[in-house]
Amino acid sequence: MDGSICMDFGPYLLLASLEGAVQAAVLALTAVGLSLVFGVMRVVNVAHGEFFMLGAVLAWWISNMLTGSPLFGFLAALIFAPLIVAGLAAVADRLILKRLSYDPEATIVATIGLLYIIQQGALTLFGPDARPVAAPFDFRVSFPWFGYSGYKIFVILACVLVLLGVWALLTRTRIGLIMRATQFDRETAQAFGIPVARVYTGVFAFGAMLAAVAAVLIVPTQQAYYLMGLDPLLLSFIVVIIGGLGSLKGTVLAAAVIGLSDGIITIFFDPTLAKILSTILVAMILVFRPTGLFGTATR
Amino acid sequence: MKGLISKSLGLHLGLIALLLLLHFILPDYHHVSLARIMVLAVYALGFNLLFGYTGLLSLGHALFFAAGLYGAGLSMQFFQWTAGPGFVFGLFCAIAVATLIGMLALRTVGVSFMIVTMMFAQVGYLLILYYNEYTRGDEGFVILRELRMLGPLDLSAEGTRYLVALALLAAAILIKLALVRSPTGRILVAIRENEERTRMLGYDPFRYKLMAMVISGGFAGAAGAAYGILFGYVGASFASIQYSILPLLYVLMGGAGVVLGPLLGTIAMFYLIDIASGLTSAYLFFVGLALVLLILVAPKGVLGTIRDRWVPWLP
């Protein structure tokens, strides 16, 4: 084989790790949204992947509406798509989840319904085709062995920034304190005058928004498609479970491990077999260690 | 009490007789639809035993349906078995799978139980795709017409097919009626209402929950095997998440914890989807809408609401 194409193992591993890091960063952002909603509200949001999909589809729509430089369209999408998704999630919370008093089983059924409604709504309004979204800028970082998309490195950095922001919000602000108080003990929080209903709506909208941000960031390297929500949903489930239901630190750690190892596993195994093995593994973790690998027992 | 028993038994036998009568008067299209509905209703009846009576929400019942379907389909395909042995083997596969999954998944409760059952079902679906050399994956395979024989009966003929489906449904209804009226059935309801109190009364909830899971999986497997044999097609889509959601939808529609709820729900949802898919390709939109509205407005379903208001003796 030609020497310039055939790389050594070291650079090859670097490339695989970079790809893995992009996936891990986006996955962490999506999964933290799911984990927050579960942690604070005890709601398993099966429609979380559809909020991700909506973010991507709206990014396509917004950047196509605005003619001009791709950077301008991208920035507009990065601001407005998550806001629209958050608004929709807040409406869904008020109209559906709140009326079910956040009963865990009833909300699962309702969010399954929501999944079908959003997915089919996107199919009807957006159509069955996958559509590309232009990256806001186009430069390549050149390593000695290969060039790598500068945008993907930007995605990693942006995700890390947003995650740091979420962490600061939760631990350093009054809003975070209120959220943690509600998570810890809903009744006492209510008794101390915390508007629990509004906190729930806010958390649900915020969780959906994080999924949408992740989708807007990653969609220029993929394509917007109405069925693209299923994979992030299943992966987020896996990450949230392994990280411990409701534990943010564990979620981010698990996303890093799974995102990074995913690239490597798919080199050695058939992708379907890899999925089978990881699904069995996660199910077994849930059966034998219900609080996850990093979680502590919840009240 | 005696009058009550005969009243509810009369209602169920009367319904079976009505379905038999429909065999002679229904136009072709609805005749075929109703045969399909009756088989799917057996699936939903089994789901209701677990969800409506025992209070366990499984999101992976397609695994048991598919175990029956593939158990029957593959054994007939590879060993040239006819419908009888194929059905029994499919039922056996489903019961075996349900026992194994039950022993694992019943260690968890609530939300974890739903996610674990969903994940095991996903594993089953992926395994079918992975071994596509035998299962032909998404494309599926057709069970040969000459194998779909039960003794002298040709199960691919429309009339026989309807009557066999009806016989299966009748058996399922009567078994379930007997079960939920037996002391065992009452223990299942007790577990649904308060598991700790049931344990305190000296019953082992795990044992009863496992039993409910195995019987429920058996119903699903019987429905799956019958579906494959009667309609002649085996495919991976029957193992997908959507087929785990369908019985939940049927049961919610008709009424959880009512013996006839799943049958009514299956008829209603089948025709709702049938009509909606004639109007738009996005018929799943209506499935989603139905789920949300049902859980919001009538979480007890049609028959559950009727029982609360007017007919308290409905089993």
Boltz contact constraints between the chains, C-beta under 6 A:
constraints:
  - contact:
      token1: [A, 44]
      token2: [B, 111]
      max_distance: 6.0
  - contact:
      token1: [A, 96]
      token2: [B, 292]
      max_distance: 6.0
  - contact:
      token1: [A, 99]
      token2: [B, 296]
      max_distance: 6.0
  - contact:
      token1: [A, 104]
      token2: [B, 111]
      max_distance: 6.0
  - contact:
      token1: [A, 105]
      token2: [B, 57]
      max_distance: 6.0
  - contact:
      token1: [A, 106]
      token2: [B, 295]
      max_distance: 6.0
  - contact:
      token1: [A, 109]
      token2: [B, 291]
      max_distance: 6.0
  - contact:
      token1: [A, 109]
      token2: [B, 295]
      max_distance: 6.0
  - contact:
      token1: [A, 110]
      token2: [B, 292]
      max_distance: 6.0
  - contact:
      token1: [A, 110]
      token2: [B, 295]
      max_distance: 6.0
  - contact:
      token1: [A, 112]
      token2: [B, 291]
      max_distance: 6.0
  - contact:
      token1: [A, 113]
      token2: [B, 288]
      max_distance: 6.0
  - contact:
      token1: [A, 113]
      token2: [B, 291]
      max_distance: 6.0
  - contact:
      token1: [A, 113]
      token2: [B, 292]
      max_distance: 6.0
  - contact:
      token1: [A, 116]
      token2: [B, 284]
      max_distance: 6.0
  - contact:
      token1: [A, 116]
      token2: [B, 287]
      max_distance: 6.0
  - contact:
      token1: [A, 116]
      token2: [B, 288]
      max_distance: 6.0
  - contact:
      token1: [A, 117]
      token2: [B, 285]
      max_distance: 6.0
  - contact:
      token1: [A, 117]
      token2: [B, 288]
      max_distance: 6.0
  - contact:
      token1: [A, 120]
      token2: [B, 282]
      max_distance: 6.0
  - contact:
      token1: [A, 120]
      token2: [B, 284]
      max_distance: 6.0
  - contact:
      token1: [A, 120]
      token2: [B, 285]
      max_distance: 6.0
  - contact:
      token1: [A, 123]
      token2: [B, 282]
      max_distance: 6.0
  - contact:
      token1: [A, 124]
      token2: [B, 282]
      max_distance: 6.0
  - contact:
      token1: [A, 272]
      token2: [B, 126]
      max_distance: 6.0
  - contact:
      token1: [A, 272]
      token2: [B, 129]
      max_distance: 6.0
  - contact:
      token1: [A, 272]
      token2: [B, 130]
      max_distance: 6.0
  - contact:
      token1: [A, 275]
      token2: [B, 126]
      max_distance: 6.0
  - contact:
      token1: [A, 276]
      token2: [B, 123]
      max_distance: 6.0
  - contact:
      token1: [A, 276]
      token2: [B, 126]
      max_distance: 6.0
  - contact:
      token1: [A, 279]
      token2: [B, 119]
      max_distance: 6.0
  - contact:
      token1: [A, 279]
      token2: [B, 122]
      max_distance: 6.0
  - contact:
      token1: [A, 279]
      token2: [B, 123]
      max_distance: 6.0
  - contact:
      token1: [A, 280]
      token2: [B, 123]
      max_distance: 6.0
  - contact:
      token1: [A, 283]
      token2: [B, 116]
      max_distance: 6.0
  - contact:
      token1: [A, 283]
      token2: [B, 119]
      max_distance: 6.0
  - contact:
      token1: [A, 283]
      token2: [B, 120]
      max_distance: 6.0
  - contact:
      token1: [A, 286]
      token2: [B, 112]
      max_distance: 6.0
  - contact:
      token1: [A, 286]
      token2: [B, 116]
      max_distance: 6.0
  - contact:
      token1: [A, 287]
      token2: [B, 104]
      max_distance: 6.0
  - contact:
      token1: [A, 287]
      token2: [B, 107]
      max_distance: 6.0
  - contact:
      token1: [A, 290]
      token2: [B, 108]
      max_distance: 6.0
  - contact:
      token1: [A, 290]
      token2: [B, 112]
      max_distance: 6.0
